[in-house]
Amino acid sequence: MASPFHTSTKPVPFTARSLIDKTRTAFSTLPDSRKTATSNNLKYAVEDAALSAFSVFFTQSPSFLDYQVRMQKTYGKNNAQSLFGVHSIPSMNQVRTILDPIPPQQVYPVFADISEGLHQNGYLDPFRRTGNTLLIALDGTDFFASEKIACPQCTRQTMKSGKTLHRHTAVTPVIVAPGQTQVVPLPPEFVQPQDGQEKQDCELAAAKRWLDAWGARYAPWRATLLGDDLYCHQDFCQRAIEQGFHLLLVCKPDSHSTLYDWLADFDRTGQVQVGERKRWNGKRHITEHYRYMHHLPLRNSDDTLMLNWCELTETDENGKQLYRNAWVTTHAIDDETVIDIAASGRCRWKIENENNNVLKNHGYHFDHNFGHGQHHLANLMATLVLLAYLLHTTLDWVDSYFRAVRGLLPSRRTFFEHLRALMQYLPFDDWDHLMQFMLKGLNGTIPDSG
């Protein structure tokens, strides 16, 4: 899908206002399935419905719109209008009805343009690790399951009881790196029934579609794909390599018997390279044991990919095993690079801890049913949650006011508590006005915004 924004080769400064403006511009192009110009349901524009839903996720306030309706009656203005550009506030039921027919793919260009801006401005440079590449972790996560509620985009699972479980699952790619506490969400891909396909859709098939849709954009950034053993599959690996990606994927013995049979033969003849490193983790001494080998077959076939393999085992002072994992990769491995490759492979867990866990347990309520609908509503709402998370991450880096306020508050939770309380009672002219008000109240110094 073509982006509604013009990509510039010059750095483009991001602020809260400019990011919301980008989002509003994208929402103004969303399709409107309502056909009758005289219909009562045309009172609210699609743009206002989308911005209204997004404002709830951005502020992490389920009651945000209700408070803004009351504020409009009291002050003649409201924060939904001044901060998000909502001209007329619909109810949440009206929001769901208006947005239900819109596929989430219509929102993906916003993700692409924001990540492009971060890339151009150098904010992603600290995320470069193995082979000076960006690490993109792929993983699937469920965000809805019900035995009673279903829509055409649900996948279906028959349980042992004979009942059918209706599920929504998303592949949520994020840029990660060892030592980085934040992650950068990229456009998602949803597991859902595909036109013309009788076979049930799955996480791996969705990941392949993501490669087809976004490989041409992200592979030229020099990127390495991280994934668990599910992704260590010939078809997926071949497709990723053809797109121009490097690979660093978990590789388990149970699912890759041919590779480990070859490895055992080389091990018996002493050809598997080994190494060891000791380190202090702040609490105890850890010994890292490395093994690696080049050019092992991914499967037993004439057309198999030959990939490099490495393993890390950690033990404590008493020889007790603390950690063990192994990966295949397209990166060359030696005594020096194996340490970095293993560290990059291990940081795949960040997609679970720093992304999925944050989305579900730290205010975003990713797995809450904000509205299931009859068409695309559940997936679209999930996409708007992910977009809010991306904007929050971006603002931590690029908006001096936002960063200053966040630095004065002890946690993400406290920040949003303050934000919700203020926007509930006071109208603000714009984002700068809100951030400056918070800084003054926290006795902070208003930064030079340039």
ChimeraX attribute file (.defattr): number of C-alpha atoms within 10 A of each C-alpha:
attribute: neighborCount
match mode: 1-to-1
recipient: residues
	/A:1	9
	/A:2	8
	/A:3	15
	/A:4	15
	/A:5	13
	/A:6	8
	/A:7	13
	/A:8	10
	/A:9	10
	/A:10	9
	/A:11	14
	/A:12	14
	/A:13	12
	/A:14	20
	/A:15	22
	/A:16	23
	/A:17	15
	/A:18	13
	/A:19	17
	/A:20	20
	/A:21	15
	/A:22	18
	/A:23	23
	/A:24	20
	/A:25	15
	/A:26	20
	/A:27	20
	/A:28	16
	/A:29	13
	/A:30	17
	/A:31	14
	/A:32	14
	/A:33	12
	/A:34	12
	/A:35	8
	/A:36	9
	/A:37	9
	/A:38	8
	/A:39	9
	/A:40	8
	/A:41	13
	/A:42	14
	/A:43	12
	/A:44	17
	/A:45	20
	/A:46	22
	/A:47	24
	/A:48	24
	/A:49	25
	/A:50	24
	/A:51	27
	/A:52	26
	/A:53	23
	/A:54	23
	/A:55	25
	/A:56	19
	/A:57	24
	/A:58	24
	/A:59	19
	/A:60	21
	/A:61	20
	/A:62	15
	/A:63	13
	/A:64	21
	/A:65	22
	/A:66	14
	/A:67	17
	/A:68	22
	/A:69	19
	/A:70	15
	/A:71	20
	/A:72	16
	/A:73	10
	/A:74	10
	/A:75	10
	/A:76	10
	/A:77	18
	/A:78	27
	/A:79	27
	/A:80	27
	/A:81	21
	/A:82	15
	/A:83	22
	/A:84	22
	/A:85	18
	/A:86	21
	/A:87	16
	/A:88	16
	/A:89	22
	/A:90	21
	/A:91	16
	/A:92	18
	/A:93	9
	/A:94	14
	/A:95	22
	/A:96	21
	/A:97	16
	/A:98	24
	/A:99	27
	/A:100	21
	/A:101	18
	/A:102	19
	/A:103	18
	/A:104	22
	/A:105	15
	/A:106	17
	/A:107	22
	/A:108	21
	/A:109	18
	/A:110	24
	/A:111	21
	/A:112	18
	/A:113	17
	/A:114	21
	/A:115	22
	/A:116	21
	/A:117	21
	/A:118	20
	/A:119	14
	/A:120	17
	/A:121	17
	/A:122	12
	/A:123	14
	/A:124	19
	/A:125	14
	/A:126	14
	/A:127	22
	/A:128	19
	/A:129	19
	/A:130	24
	/A:131	15
	/A:132	13
	/A:133	18
	/A:134	24
	/A:135	27
	/A:136	27
	/A:137	28
	/A:138	24
	/A:139	22
	/A:140	23
	/A:141	17
	/A:142	15
	/A:143	20
	/A:144	22
	/A:145	20
	/A:146	13
	/A:147	14
	/A:148	9
	/A:149	14
	/A:150	20
	/A:151	16
	/A:152	11
	/A:153	23
	/A:154	26
	/A:155	20
	/A:156	19
	/A:157	15
	/A:158	11
	/A:159	10
	/A:160	7
	/A:161	6
	/A:162	8
	/A:163	11
	/A:164	15
	/A:165	18
	/A:166	19
	/A:167	21
	/A:168	24
	/A:169	22
	/A:170	23
	/A:171	23
	/A:172	24
	/A:173	25
	/A:174	26
	/A:175	25
	/A:176	30
	/A:177	26
	/A:178	18
	/A:179	11
	/A:180	12
	/A:181	10
	/A:182	18
	/A:183	23
	/A:184	23
	/A:185	24
	/A:186	22
	/A:187	23
	/A:188	24
	/A:189	26
	/A:190	28
	/A:191	27
	/A:192	22
	/A:193	17
	/A:194	12
	/A:195	6
	/A:196	6
	/A:197	8
	/A:198	8
	/A:199	8
	/A:200	13
	/A:201	17
	/A:202	17
	/A:203	21
	/A:204	20
	/A:205	17
	/A:206	21
	/A:207	25
	/A:208	19
	/A:209	15
	/A:210	19
	/A:211	20
	/A:212	13
	/A:213	13
	/A:214	15
	/A:215	20
	/A:216	13
	/A:217	12
	/A:218	20
	/A:219	21
	/A:220	11
	/A:221	14
	/A:222	15
	/A:223	23
	/A:224	31
	/A:225	26
	/A:226	31
	/A:227	24
	/A:228	18
	/A:229	17
	/A:230	15
	/A:231	23
	/A:232	24
	/A:233	17
	/A:234	15
	/A:235	13
	/A:236	17
	/A:237	24
	/A:238	14
	/A:239	15
	/A:240	21
	/A:241	16
	/A:242	12
	/A:243	18
	/A:244	18
	/A:245	25
	/A:246	25
	/A:247	26
	/A:248	34
	/A:249	28
	/A:250	23
	/A:251	26
	/A:252	18
	/A:253	12
	/A:254	8
	/A:255	15
	/A:256	17
	/A:257	15
	/A:258	17
	/A:259	22
	/A:260	21
	/A:261	14
	/A:262	12
	/A:263	19
	/A:264	14
	/A:265	12
	/A:266	14
	/A:267	15
	/A:268	9
	/A:269	8
	/A:270	10
	/A:271	13
	/A:272	17
	/A:273	16
	/A:274	16
	/A:275	15
	/A:276	14
	/A:277	11
	/A:278	13
	/A:279	10
	/A:280	9
	/A:281	8
	/A:282	7
	/A:283	6
	/A:284	10
	/A:285	14
	/A:286	21
	/A:287	19
	/A:288	19
	/A:289	17
	/A:290	21
	/A:291	19
	/A:292	22
	/A:293	21
	/A:294	20
	/A:295	15
	/A:296	19
	/A:297	24
	/A:298	24
	/A:299	18
	/A:300	12
	/A:301	9
	/A:302	7
	/A:303	10
	/A:304	14
	/A:305	18
	/A:306	16
	/A:307	21
	/A:308	21
	/A:309	29
	/A:310	26
	/A:311	21
	/A:312	23
	/A:313	16
	/A:314	19
	/A:315	17
	/A:316	15
	/A:317	10
	/A:318	8
	/A:319	10
	/A:320	10
	/A:321	13
	/A:322	12
	/A:323	11
	/A:324	13
	/A:325	15
	/A:326	22
	/A:327	26
	/A:328	28
	/A:329	26
	/A:330	19
	/A:331	19
	/A:332	16
	/A:333	19
	/A:334	17
	/A:335	14
	/A:336	9
	/A:337	14
	/A:338	23
	/A:339	22
	/A:340	16
	/A:341	24
	/A:342	19
	/A:343	17
	/A:344	21
	/A:345	29
	/A:346	20
	/A:347	19
	/A:348	27
	/A:349	16
	/A:350	21
	/A:351	28
	/A:352	18
	/A:353	13
	/A:354	17
	/A:355	21
	/A:356	21
	/A:357	15
	/A:358	16
	/A:359	20
	/A:360	14
	/A:361	11
	/A:362	13
	/A:363	16
	/A:364	22
	/A:365	18
	/A:366	24
	/A:367	17
	/A:368	14
	/A:369	14
	/A:370	16
	/A:371	20
	/A:372	21
	/A:373	19
	/A:374	15
	/A:375	18
	/A:376	20
	/A:377	26
	/A:378	26
	/A:379	30
	/A:380	23
	/A:381	25
	/A:382	28
	/A:383	26
	/A:384	23
	/A:385	22
	/A:386	26
	/A:387	24
	/A:388	20
	/A:389	21
	/A:390	21
	/A:391	20
	/A:392	15
	/A:393	15
	/A:394	24
	/A:395	19
	/A:396	19
	/A:397	14
	/A:398	18
	/A:399	19
	/A:400	21
	/A:401	26
	/A:402	23
	/A:403	16
	/A:404	19
	/A:405	21
	/A:406	20
	/A:407	14
	/A:408	14
	/A:409	14
	/A:410	9
	/A:411	11
	/A:412	12
	/A:413	13
	/A:414	12
	/A:415	16
	/A:416	18
	/A:417	14
	/A:418	13
	/A:419	17
	/A:420	17
	/A:421	11
	/A:422	15
	/A:423	21
	/A:424	20
	/A:425	14
	/A:426	14
	/A:427	22
	/A:428	20
	/A:429	13
	/A:430	16
	/A:431	19
	/A:432	19
	/A:433	14
	/A:434	20
	/A:435	22
	/A:436	19
	/A:437	17
	/A:438	23
	/A:439	20
	/A:440	12
	/A:441	9
	/A:442	12
	/A:443	10
	/A:444	15
	/A:445	12
	/A:446	16
	/A:447	14
	/A:448	7
	/A:449	10
	/A:450	4
